[in-house]
Amino acid sequence: MDSFLFKQTDITGGFWKKRQKLAVENIIPYQEKAIKDEIPGIAPSHAVANFEMAARKLAGEKLAENEGFYGMVFQDSDVAKWLEAASFSLAKFPDPELEKRIDSLIETIGKAQESDGYLDTYFTLKRPADRFKNLHDAHELYCAGHMIEAGVAHNAATGKTSLLDIVCHLADCIYKHFITDKNPGYSGHPEIELALMKLYRATENKKYLELAEHFINVRGVDADFFKKEMESRDWNVWGGESVDPAYHQAHKPVRQQTEAVGHAVRAGYLYTSMADLAFEKGDSSLFDASKTLWKNITQKRMYVTGGIGSTFHGEAFTNDFDLPNDTAYSETCAAISLMMFAKQMLRNEKLGEYGDVMECSLYNTVLAGMQLDGKRFFYVNPLEAITGISGISPTHKHALPERPGWYGCACCPPNVARTITDIADYAWLKQDDTLYSVLFMENEINLDDNGIKVSVKTEYPYDGKITYSVSRTAASSIKKLAVRIPSWARKAELSGTPEMKNGFAYYEIPANCTDFVITIDLKLVPRKLYCNNAVSSNTGKTALAYGPLIYCAEEVDNGKVLNLFAKRGAAPELMELSNELSGIRRLKIEGLKVKNSAEDPLYSESPAETETCEISLIPYYTWANRGLNQMRVWLPEM
């Protein structure tokens, strides 16, 4: 069975060592306090308190009138994602005190679990007679999925089975309801499917594979299922959530779906599970559907920053080429779901483009979702911020220009935390006789069972040179190292004579070598990007990139950025590495600045005067770290 690679991998330096250190020292402790309501002045969570009260209720204690479930119906999932991040952290950075707190929290979760395995504090505390009666919008299976993922991660990281036993009992309860007792339905928010695939690989219990396959196969067969379910009861959670089946990716059976529609995070999680199941079962029809959906997203519905979901109405996809910048939704969780989808597609088909998109989402939208100090977070990631409008106007209220400390709906912060702490499982893929290097970071992977060790040295993403030192025993089952060569690295220089195939450079590793060295130089240069003219928001504009990083202009460096035009024909220049913003390399480009102010007439027959200027740009992931100011990714050219 497949296994996690994070335990065999040490991030040894560079960009990602700094982020993992931040996760251990800042992000995880901060988020633990947030879910325990120990940080004054931020939106209350009550997530841990919900488990504590559910445990007390199941122990026979009568709760006071002012006690009960608080928060979003999916509040349990915040705890699960934090546990997952903390478990990954514990594996590489042992902390006895953190381990005790994790164990104590797991003990509380166990006490909040009902005797038949059911686990959901909303229903235990608020609607004990209504279990599995609102699959549409009550998020039971979504919360179960995240708790299952946490249980698998905790077991892989620590070897303990305390949380794994809880989630197996939970999965058995769900199996009984849907498979044994043959109750109809599937989750309104996909997540359980991909979690069950992980649980199957962790336990080798085929019941969990069967249940995942069942949920995927029945989805959309009855497109009116949620409508009928709502009509069968006299209550719902939100008061009026749409039962449009496309919003839930339930408008057609999954193998017949051809466009990415509906809530972007739900879509990403569903497509991830489809690609995962396609690999596990060798299901070509399911993989073909996954690939069709992948192409629709990446060729017509994805931002240049690797973000997905263009409207705040339903946090959803809209239509092909509808990619507004200032009202972009581009939820952090959605970008993470696209990374997950890319990872599973890569298991099915060794195409470099999957790694390219994964990397783009990671370095831009995912990292932008967190302040550089790890204590403030974006839910929404616009590509343009307009002071006085962004976060204020009814049409832009969702597109905040500064990161809050927390959210009532706090799905994104712990999602970022678990992604950073588990980054090694995106960096490497081991399959058959080949080890694939997908993401570039300074690290060391030691696969003792496979007789191979690889040490990677690099200052990526600000330098394109990557050096691999490989040791391999004669009996090693790994015979090749495949290095992804990004599609933008057209002038890359590679040592040796590797076989180039579909975006990967394949190197044969000599038997019984102790220091087989491979050097890749991606020859990073600043690039100007242009967009398909079908995207009206970007007509006549350019965006700047360097390696995987998309850049943006901020007011603090340039004055009002809405007045800036990049000079047509001007080439962007790379600046030296500096310590500002946790270490970046700026880009600059010759431009024109329009002499214009808010006091000028709204409309005029006189063309605006311009003056030459130099536009300074920073990596998009670092924006909004220096106070409230304008920001723009796509610059008009003149």
C-alpha angles and dihedrals in degrees: 000000000000116000138196115270097200092089092055092046129078120193098220105183149321130062098343097043087060091050094047090049088051090051093052097042102034118005101050096041091046093049092046089057090046095055088045092051093241099131115085119220101025130100108285117248108188087184096131091038089058090060091046092052093045089052091050092049093050089049088061099258117143110232121223120251092254092052123086144097115329131186137020117346088247095051091122090068092065089062091047094051092047090051089051093051093045091049093052088049093049091055093061102025109039113211116173093196093051089046090054092050091048091050091049092050091049089051089054091049089051090053089050091056116100121235094259092052098262113146124182121116095204092062097035091054103030113019110017093160095052104064114151091001095109108043087149101073111349094089096219094141092040091056090044090053094054092046090051090051089051091050092051092046094047091051093047092048101043107017089234120131099201096106094029090058090051094051093045088055088049093049090049089054091052091045091053093050098047105026109024096035092032097224112170126240149069136222121292087212111042114224104103090077097061091040092054089052089056091046091051091053092046096049104021086225105149092204089077093051089049091051093048090049091048093054092048095046098047095046111114095000086113101032090185095056096109092045091053091045092053091049090053095063137048098223142054136179105242102033097239116012114165118259091203099142092215089062087063095038087247100116093101137010106280095249089059097050114109105167132054104244141165130015105009098217092048089049094050093049092047094048090048091056092045092054091044093051091044089058095044095049100031087239106169095183091055092047091049089054090048091051092049090053091045091054092048091053100043098039100040114009109039129096120233086250092060092255123140134198113061104198136056088215097100092343083265154146114261123183135326113290094006097133111144114184106207095043097037113140097197094161116210091232090053092056089050090051089053089053089052091048090050091051092054093044089054090055088057098042129017099227120145092218090075090059091044092057093042090053094046093052092046101049095042120026099020095048091041087060089074133056114241090251092054094237105096129051146199120219091181124042113200121186092220130039121195116191112230091024109045109083091005112060114077089241092050103032092113094051099080117192092208131043118250121221093243143339137234082228097045103170095125106055097059090040089060090046095054091046093053094046091048096041093123090069089062094043097058137038123186117197132157108321096338136086111205123209103208104161124033119232138134104268148123124233119194116189100182093173089056096041096238137116127183127190117195125198121189145131091214134181090034095040125037100210114110123179123195121196110192132194119187134176120225091248095050116134089209108084103161139047114206117196120197112234107202116235090238093056094086095153097044116150117215129190118234124004107292123179108255114215132160096334097318131102108217117208124190108225114219116240116256095006122157102191114015104167126205121183123197121183111187090190095224114212131169111265136198114221128202130196134226107268089233085079099079094192092065103041109136093006137114133204125205126228139178116193107315093338124104113206134215138191119238129199093233089068102033113020117243105002093200086071094057129102125182110231111250110244094018115130120223116243128215120232127210121274111271136184094238118116091014091306123321143160113230126214124216131193135182111256149159127250120209114225097230138131138183088255092064118098114282090236130019141173091221120089114237119258118241137200130196117258143163115249115213118204134192131196110281093235089065098053121119093030095111105053135279113331144131120280134186134180100183112056121196114238125227 
